């Protein structure tokens, strides 16, 4: 394939003596831009992230696209597909919210803590999703199927939590990054591993930012009317 698209699919650079795909670097750059836009609660976070998803899908499917790595991470590839689908929902939800203006200024969502029921749902979905994805990824021959299963499940839950405006979604991302960095380093996906480290730091920043915003938006407690004795005094 010739032209810019052909160059993007085939171009490589060497980092520390190892070949690295340019599309892996570009895809992660779009992912980082999406995270930064998400931190600011801007609608553009979703379409920008979808471009990164499309590029990274080609990186982790080495059987279909030429890659220098010796491992296929089907969980990583699958999550790009699910990311794309969930991002359509997030894009729609934030666009609708932006029109009604609940987040203030240009923000498309007002951060809030999940309810107890919603947190329980996240925990149950995390356990069930990881348990269901593991045998599938193992049967497909995915490298590191158990951590890959958690990365797939946790990433989807974090993306859904972001669409809902839950502060906890940043904590889920941190848990995903903690598992993803060692897996990607062992698999030779160095730009993605480095980006996961950057994501981890960004997630801490995002968590603090959304936490503060949710506290600032919390209504002040109502003051009690003075009693008759207090008025007389």
PyMOL commands that set and color helices and strands:
alter all, ss='L'
color gray80, all
select helices_A, chain A and resi 3-10+22-39+44-60+74-100+116-140+145-164+169-187+190-217+228-232
alter helices_A, ss='H'
color red, helices_A
select strands_A, chain A and resi 12-15+18-21
alter strands_A, ss='S'
color yellow, strands_A
deselect
rebuild
show_as cartoon
